[in-house]
Amino acid sequence: MKVRFLKPAQSEVDDAFVWYKTRSRGLGTQFLDEFDRAIDSETIVEVAVAHLHRKPQYWIDRIS
C-alpha cells in the first residue's frame, strides 16, 4: 500500500502526534498506530488531518 500526504496534511499529522505525545506517554504512538489501521486501500492521498472541532471544510481548496 502506498500513502501520500500533501505537505499541509503531513504537518497536521506531525502536529497531532506531538500534541498526543505531550498528553500521555505512548499516546502519540497509539495515535499513529490507529491512523495506520484506518487505511485499507491500495493508494491513499491524505489531504487533511483535522480535529473534530476544527472549521469544517477548511481543507477543500487543497483538492482543487
N, C-alpha and C positions, 0 to 999 in steps of 0.2 A: 504494500500500500504506500502511496505517495501523498504526503500532506504538504501543501504550500501555503504559507502565510503571506498576506500583504504586510508591508512593513508596519503600518499602524496596528494591525491585528497582533503581530508578534510583540510589539511594545506593550499591548494590553495584556497579553499572556504573561509577559515578564513582570509587569506591574502587579498583576493579580497574584502571581507566585510569591513575590516579595511581601505583599500585604498579608497573605495567609501564613507565610513563614514567620512573620513577626508576631502573629497572634498566638501561635501554639507550636511547640516542637513537632515536626513531622507533618504539619498541616499543609505546607507548601508542596511537599512531595505527594501527599494524598490528593491535593487538587490536580496536579499534573497526571497522576495515575487515573483519576476519574475522567479527566479530559480525554486521555488516550482511549479509555474504554468506550467513550461516546462515539468514536469514529469507527465506522464499519463499511466503508466504501473503498473502491479502487483508488480514486483520486479525489481529494478534498481541497478546496481553496477557502481558507479562513479569511473572511473579510472584516470580522469584528469579534471581540470577546468582551462582553459588557455585563456589568452588574445589573440586576433586575430593576433597580431604582434609577437607572440612567435614562436620559431622554430617549424615547422610542424613535427608531429610525434615524438616529444621528449619523449612522454609517452609510446611509443609502447612496450618497454620492460616490462611494468607493466602487460601486459596481457599474457605473455608467460609462 
